[in-house]
């Protein structure tokens, strides 16, 4: 008899429905044939399935078996089809009698002994199952815990092929998996801003950037604390909302990076890829497009240390996600749009040797070499950096005599209050999805970034002097709005605007 089992194929961070069709008893050698645009990993599944069936004390088919993964035009990747293929084979050979088999969505990898192993994309599979109208979802351990967080449909954890068959036949009842508890308070961490001595300007710029989710570029010599500051940035970011947490979990799960168990923490992602990373690793892609570092940093921080050392092509591709909060990847297997609403924090030296302008070290870089080094950062990309801040070297005397810096907890409270003001403002404007000042549209800027006559004149002078672009003009106003929020003010005043303007000191003619 012909048997059909519902499963899914991952495309980016979403799952598309796949029907596993099994036809037994065909003429020919007793070997399985797998069709349906399957990758090598999927084709290998038939060997694992046959071993798992035998190890679970079921009979192997004695005639040719054809397994079709429909639709045929959709490329199938990964080992998540092992469990549905095995169940389909048992149902087709009448070793599994499950009248309600068509009501369940099934996915999972199988070991040679029949044990079920986790697969990636638990949340995406749950959404796909719910869209198909399935009454339940059968998944391996760990994957089932992640999928249960969506709370869309009942999720059942099956630890083996035999356990799945016992449940489907009604021989053994299973309770739906309860979502694991998520911590509500930020976890303690050793990375605290009390360790940062001096650098008052940098600390202030980081706080402003965190309050409005603005992009930040730090320029300074080696050892000035740029990386140290960046690594402590997550400690002052507000906790995640439930929707943000599920967005992050969906991306990480689709990438095979589980957040179950110890990963259920209210902290925002902090990604710091090495400058040798490939374009695909940074942006995302592959034969079947998947998330890259910018998507893994969604709702969090992407830190690019030694910014000029990254490939020019990879940096330029950042321009679309920095503007739109998402990236679209097109491949022969299809195109996907991945979320990428991250906060970009970058650090770089002032010259190749790093000591240009250092009070205690001499720079020996020729002017042409300095120009070539700095020109690796294009003007359009620099335009998209909301704040540029100089991180000067800290002397031994300052390190020894300076008191401990303000704690991350105190900074985080001010950031949280500023974010709350933004959330209330955008909710009142029926634009709750915007969330932060950095994502304001032109309509919202006209309403919430108004400048009085004195501020308008000051900004025009800065535009002419620094030769700023229209994009920089908008970003200055957004930063000024965030500074006003930190100050608890409803309107932008001249001090707020002047502080925002000073964060463009590396722009245009003064930098390139």
WOMO-V778057 format. One record per backbone hydrogen bond with DSSP energy under -1.0 kcal/mol. CO is the residue of the C=O (numbers start at 0). NH is the residue of the N-H. Records with the same first field share a line. If there is no record, write none. Layout:
BEGIN
CO->NH / NH
END
This chain:
BEGIN
2->21
4->19
5->105
6->17
8->15
10->13
13->10
15->8
17->6
18->69
19->4
20->67
21->2
22->65
25->63
28->30
30->64
32->66
34->68
36->75
38->42
39->43
41->44
43->47
44->48
45->49
46->50
47->51
48->52
49->53
50->54
51->55
52->57
53->56
63->25
64->32
65->22
66->34
67->20
69->18
70->73
75->38
78->81
79->107
80->84
81->85
82->86
83->87
84->88
85->89
86->90
87->91
88->92
89->94 / 95
90->93
97->100
99->102
100->103
102->134 / 135
104->137
107->82
108->116
110->113
113->160
114->110
116->108
120->124
121->125
122->126
123->127
124->128
125->129
126->130
127->131
128->133
135->104
136->155
137->106
138->157
139->143
140->142
141->145
142->146
143->147
145->148
146->149
153->136
154->176
155->138
158->115
159->163
160->164
161->165
162->166
163->167
164->168
165->170 / 171
189->191
191->194
192->195
193->404
198->202
199->203
200->204
201->205
202->206
203->207
204->208
205->209
206->210
207->211
208->212 / 213
211->437
214->386
215->345
216->388
217->347
218->390
220->223
224->228
225->229
226->230
229->232
232->235
240->244
241->245
242->246
243->247
244->248
245->249
246->250
247->251
248->252
249->253
250->254
251->256
252->120 / 255
259->262
260->263
262->264
263->182
264->266
268->300
270->302
273->276
277->281
278->282
279->283
280->292
281->293
284->289
288->11
289->284
291->295
292->296
294->297
296->299
299->342
300->270
301->344
303->346
305->308
306->309
310->314
311->315
312->316
315->318
317->321
318->322
319->323
320->324
324->339
326->337
328->335
330->333
333->330
335->328
337->326
339->341
340->298
342->301
343->215
344->303
345->217
346->306
347->219
354->357
365->369
366->370
367->371
368->372
369->373
370->374
373->376
377->381
378->382
381->384
386->216
388->218
394->398
395->399
396->400
397->401
406->410
407->411
408->412
409->413
410->414
411->415
412->416
413->417
414->418
415->419
416->420
417->421
418->422
419->423
420->424
421->425
422->426
423->427
424->428
425->430
426->429
430->433
433->435
435->438
436->439
440->444
441->445
442->446
443->447
444->448
451->455
452->456
453->457
454->458
455->459
456->460
457->461
458->462
459->463
460->464
461->465
462->467
468->472
469->473
470->474
471->475
472->476
473->477
474->478
475->479
476->480
477->481
478->482
479->483
480->484
481->485
482->486
483->488
484->487
492->496
493->497
494->498
495->499
496->500
497->501
500->503
501->504
502->387
503->506
506->509
507->510 / 511
END
